[in-house]
Amino acid sequence: MPFSGVRNQQEQTTPAVLNIFGDLVSIKVASAETGHQYTVISGQTPPLGGPPLHLHVSDSETFYVLDGTFIFELDGEIFNAHAGDVVHIQPGVKHLYQNVGSEPGRLLLVVSPGGLDDFFIELDSLLKAHAEPPMPEIAALHAKFKMELLGPPMVAR
């Protein structure tokens, strides 16, 4: 149900912290709370951490760098992003990022339309259920949420 007002941490309707390949992800505003218009997520990325190369078919993402230093690659072009910087990614743009600092970095992410929170919840469950990441199932989960998994994270290149 869409939400208006103030919700404290104790009233959060989603898991407190998800572990997505070492990134600690917290859903701040679930898509169900916005009528699926958007999702707000915070993430803490360890040094050299970051997602694999992928794209979103219909989602736009806006990252606000809270702490740390990141490299973002958008359709092959490299951008440096530091605390206070904003990175906007339109649907269809191949992208990934990496924390290039020596300490964990923090990002705030707004995704429109909503739904990426449900992807992260399902991915966290999938990863916890297997000793090794089941890549065919992870690729299928990406497809379910209108994303394409295109390559490894920067650290594996």
Secondary structure, DSSP 8 states (H G I E B T S, - for coil): ----S---GGG--S-S-EEETTEEEEEEE-GGGGTTS-EEEEEEE-TT----EEEESS-EEEEEEEESEEEEEETTEEEEEETT-EEEE-TT--EEEEE-SSS-EEEEEEEESS-HHHHHHHHHHHHHT-SS--HHHHHHHHHHTTEEEEE--GGG-
